[in-house]
């Protein structure tokens, strides 16, 4: 056996430790000849998962590194994606074969590998590069990937063990790479979460303390570190990064004189992350008090800070201006004008505070500032107009809010119709590529694509397969060990059926109906089962003659299917003499828009096929009826009110209001309900506690999407009842993004009852601003469509606040945002019925004054009048708390004094 054959045999058998010696025995020509076979084996191993393939991959990596004589090709081979993540780059055999090459080759390869992006959180190439650098003495690589891995190993060590070891300060002090790599740390992104880690309670065992310790001992240039910290903070970045570099700056503790040299940088930080802006504000205020900065700095800082939403920062800025005016009355003029910038702040309490500051120093400022103050006062809430007019010597607010108000609501959303069916196989391939590249594929894109695959597979399956091949070479579908719910990207299964790479009828096929397989697996949600049933059926029918089209393709982006379109499609089926798929028919029935139009009803009556008669009967019966909703309250450790058993939540301590519905599988069945099989009935299963427990077992899969909503476009009340836990998580479990689908429900069809209003209530109390914004959008859409029951929503909001599920501060923020769009009447229609329940709470929850302030503003602008007993009672209390003050203002607006 030749030396080449011996090496190739060792690779095929996965004998990695023997490869370096066998490769060293080859000459240049033999290495070139061997590379041809190695590259061919590499192609065959791609995408193959087995123990044999795993062993072969390691030997293949080492052999290729030994046979490549060019540094560029060698680096490309060693850093290949198909070798990443398998730890073969750490194998001693690879280090041995690299060390056998000339020094120039090693240093060139190390430099090229250092520029490659890591394929995971643990960069396997780092040890190899480090060995080359230490062995050859070549320059230390300064690439982002190399520096990041150097940091990770300093923090966690090689392997992440945390035994007794040196502190971070001691490790940094002893590290040979530190002089070159530490300055690069200030240029990296996304490292804050790594470097914030404190390894022990010992001093110097966190990165910020270690850097400060080296600066204190003179091993690092303190002034350079301060410069780099401030420059990095000014550059911005992710919150974790900003917090980390701020921690380093605080540990360095620059003196006022050092900070005074960086005033421009500090002013720039006022527009950054809240905690960073707060630090810069505090430093600047101290410098101003010490007389180390120009007097204009306070004014310049106010122009930035007073427009921020963080109340703490605004209050601190007004305090800075107040103190500065007290210290130097001669500066009062510019300072009161700076404070007047807060007159336009959305928070009325901060407006009032700014008005207090201006009033306190108005005499020292002199009459010259009055015209500008009167102009600025136009931004004040009408509640402050009278006082501002008295202070500034002229009228403020030209329009009477009682007579000038008109409700502003968004236009009623018009569903976007789907485009025409895809015309050519090439367009089908383009749409498939676009869907797979999208982070969240749209309903219209997926539905048109699935319909296009079915249509063109029947017309010319070979042409469609040829068009799909380039896409399928890039995007792979993993049918084994799937944990994800069946989703739109699983349309790849249908595409693979077109090309013949999957046979759904084969005994060992991926998706046999009785198999617990990928698209029908145990990890699927009910919505995943429905989608899987549609995809499986489409794939099976493609292999048995095909279908002319899909009945369930919606006619607009909400998922709704017009009756006329469905009837027309069924007529085409009858002309072609083809029976539609069962899953396709049932999906179409759930999407079918109820109609009383005589023309489609008559056309449906003329259909003769079993599917046609079924659709005609469904339309004549009005479709699937809505389900009654019953309010359920559950609390930890106790039974729920109304006789319902406790909703088993042993892992969390939550009080929630929920909705119970019987489901179409229990009790009397509505028109057409008996025509749905178990997979489709599961979409409308009862919201009984046992069902909720079963769902919670796979909670990580339960993430509603627009595709789920599109399965039941005329049943938003039923969807809201079944997704209620998900939306409630946004409020009491602080789940980010949970309320994002609320506008979708608001725009969907069907009644908007208790469940819809309840999920909007949870969204208005969500933890994250983006979720509250989505809830505000849903609120305004419901109002614009005439579907909002303000009394119902208000009462449920009061109940959720009483349960501690919704915090008043978040609710006030959301309702104020809704009011600021011009929907003052809508917000008042919600708050008026909510106030009795909210104001009856004892003790009053924190932030309730914010809600009452919004109510007072809306009542003032809409001219609302009428008695609310709880408002009068709270307003009569002694004291000057925010709640009492706002209650008094509301009492005055309502004419109750």
HELIX and SHEET records of a PDB file:
HELIX    1   1 UNK A    3  UNK A   12  1                                  10    
HELIX    2   2 UNK A   16  UNK A   24  1                                   9    
HELIX    3   3 UNK A   28  UNK A   45  1                                  18    
HELIX    4   4 UNK A   51  UNK A   67  1                                  17    
HELIX    5   5 UNK A   71  UNK A   78  1                                   8    
HELIX    6   6 UNK A   81  UNK A   83  5                                   3    
HELIX    7   7 UNK A   88  UNK A   90  5                                   3    
HELIX    8   8 UNK A   92  UNK A   99  1                                   8    
HELIX    9   9 UNK A  103  UNK A  114  1                                  12    
HELIX   10  10 UNK A  126  UNK A  136  1                                  11    
HELIX   11  11 UNK A  144  UNK A  156  1                                  13    
HELIX   12  12 UNK A  168  UNK A  174  1                                   7    
HELIX   13  13 UNK A  178  UNK A  185  1                                   8    
HELIX   14  14 UNK A  192  UNK A  195  1                                   4    
HELIX   15  15 UNK A  207  UNK A  216  1                                  10    
HELIX   16  16 UNK A  222  UNK A  235  1                                  14    
HELIX   17  17 UNK A  239  UNK A  252  1                                  14    
HELIX   18  18 UNK A  256  UNK A  260  1                                   5    
HELIX   19  19 UNK A  263  UNK A  269  1                                   7    
HELIX   20  20 UNK A  274  UNK A  289  1                                  16    
HELIX   21  21 UNK A  296  UNK A  305  1                                  10    
HELIX   22  22 UNK A  311  UNK A  327  1                                  17    
HELIX   23  23 UNK A  329  UNK A  331  5                                   3    
HELIX   24  24 UNK A  332  UNK A  339  1                                   8    
HELIX   25  25 UNK A  340  UNK A  344  5                                   5    
HELIX   26  26 UNK A  348  UNK A  365  1                                  18    
HELIX   27  27 UNK A  367  UNK A  369  5                                   3    
HELIX   28  28 UNK A  370  UNK A  376  1                                   7    
HELIX   29  29 UNK A  377  UNK A  379  5                                   3    
HELIX   30  30 UNK A  382  UNK A  384  5                                   3    
HELIX   31  31 UNK A  385  UNK A  392  1                                   8    
HELIX   32  32 UNK A  401  UNK A  404  1                                   4    
HELIX   33  33 UNK A  425  UNK A  437  1                                  13    
HELIX   34  34 UNK A  443  UNK A  474  1                                  32    
HELIX   35  35 UNK A  488  UNK A  491  5                                   4    
HELIX   36  36 UNK A  492  UNK A  499  1                                   8    
HELIX   37  37 UNK A  526  UNK A  542  1                                  17    
HELIX   38  38 UNK A  563  UNK A  576  1                                  14    
HELIX   39  39 UNK A  582  UNK A  591  1                                  10    
HELIX   40  40 UNK A  598  UNK A  605  1                                   8    
HELIX   41  41 UNK A  610  UNK A  620  1                                  11    
HELIX   42  42 UNK A  641  UNK A  643  5                                   3    
HELIX   43  43 UNK A  673  UNK A  675  5                                   3    
HELIX   44  44 UNK A  678  UNK A  681  1                                   4    
HELIX   45  45 UNK A  682  UNK A  684  5                                   3    
HELIX   46  46 UNK A  689  UNK A  696  1                                   8    
HELIX   47  47 UNK A  699  UNK A  701  5                                   3    
HELIX   48  48 UNK A  706  UNK A  709  1                                   4    
HELIX   49  49 UNK A  710  UNK A  712  5                                   3    
HELIX   50  50 UNK A  716  UNK A  722  1                                   7    
HELIX   51  51 UNK A  724  UNK A  732  1                                   9    
HELIX   52  52 UNK A  738  UNK A  741  5                                   4    
HELIX   53  53 UNK A  742  UNK A  747  1                                   6    
HELIX   54  54 UNK A  754  UNK A  764  1                                  11    
HELIX   55  55 UNK A  769  UNK A  785  1                                  17    
HELIX   56  56 UNK A  790  UNK A  803  1                                  14    
HELIX   57  57 UNK A  808  UNK A  820  1                                  13    
HELIX   58  58 UNK A  824  UNK A  839  1                                  16    
HELIX   59  59 UNK A  848  UNK A  862  1                                  15    
HELIX   60  60 UNK A  869  UNK A  875  1                                   7    
HELIX   61  61 UNK A  882  UNK A  893  1                                  12    
SHEET    1   A 2 UNK A 630  UNK A 634  0                                        
SHEET    2   A 2 UNK A 656  UNK A 660 -1                                        
END                                                                             
